[in-house]
Amino acid sequence: MDTEKKHENKPTDKADIALEPNTIEDKDEKIPSKTNKRQATQEQLDHPLHGVKLVQILESLVEHYGWKYLADEVNILCFKHNPTMKISLKFLRKFKWAREHVEDLYMDMLEEEAYQKRK
């Protein structure tokens, strides 16, 4: 067996190396520059679901209504037969129509709670 390196480490001339578009040069090293993130619009920030994760939505609904109510409202098997958070979240992430339906239920729940507080 040949254990020697097949590639030699040759010094390179830094002038020959072209920097990539998103890099900056600092002390003869290539460092990736930070990418700019898009800022959320005020409309997005004001939306009630902004910053709320799907797992939080589902946990709130299960705590407030229970799996039986969710199975009656959203006609999917993962709510009807042996419901678990893991399988339900996987299904909701895969199918947009189901996620939107669950989000609508969550919005209704928030409105209902706000109404109860005003009474």
N, C-alpha and C positions, 0 to 999 in steps of 0.2 A: 504494500500500500504506500502510496506517495502522500506524505503528510505535509509537504511543502505547499506554500500558497502559490496558486497559479497566476494570480494577478499581483503585479508589483505596485507598491504605493509610490507613485511619482509625484513630486511637488508640481503644483499647477501654478501657472501665472494668473494672478487675480485679474489682470487686465483682459484676459481671454474669456473670463466667465461673464456672461450677460445676466444681469439681475432679472428676476421674474417680476411681473407687473406689480404684485402686491407685496413687495419686500422692500426693506430699507437696509442701508448698510451702516453697521455700527461696529467700530473697531475691527474692521476686516472680516466681519461675520454677516451672513445673511439671516435676517430675522423677519419672519412674516409680520406684516403690519396688521393692525386690528381692523376688522371689517365694521362698517357702520351699520347699526341696526335701525330698522324703520321705527319711527315713533308712532304710537297709537294716536288716532284722531280722537277728538273730544267725544264724538258719537260712539266710538268703540269703548272709550273709558266709562261712559255713562250707561252702557248696556248692563243689565243685571247679571248676565252670565260672564262678564269680563273677569278673568282671573279665577273662575270657579272650575275645578277639574271635574271630569265625568265621574270619578269615583266619589267625590263629595256629593254630587247631585244624587247618585244612586243610593248612597248611604242615608242621605236625608229623606229620600222618598220611602225607603224601606222602613226607616225608623218611624216616620209619620203615618204612612198608610199600611205598610206590610206587603209581603209578597203576593198575597191573594188579590188585593186590590190592583196591584200592578199587572198581574196576570189577566185580570178582567179588562183593564183599560188598554193594555198593550198586548195584542194577541201574538205572543211569541212563546215557544216551548221552554226557553231557558228561564222564564218566569213561572211557568206552570208546573213543570216536573222537576223536582229536586233542585230548586233554585240556589245558586251560589253566586257570590260577588264576582269571582274570577271568570266564570263562564259567561255571565251576563255582560260584564265589561268587554270581554272579547267580542261578543256578538254586537254590542252597541257601537264599538269602534269600527267594526267591519261594515255595518249597514247603516247608512246615513238616515234613512227614513225612520228607523227604530230610535236612533239617537235623538232626532228632532222631536219625535213623539214624547220621549222621556223628558227632554228639555222643556217641552210645552207643559207637561204635568208639573215639573218643578216650578215653572213660572206661575202656574195656577196656585200651587201650594204657597208660594211667597206672597201672592196677592191675597190669598185667604188669611194668612197669618197677619198681614198688614191690616186687613179689615178687622180681624179680631182684636188687635191692639187698639184700634181707634174706638171701639165700643166701650 
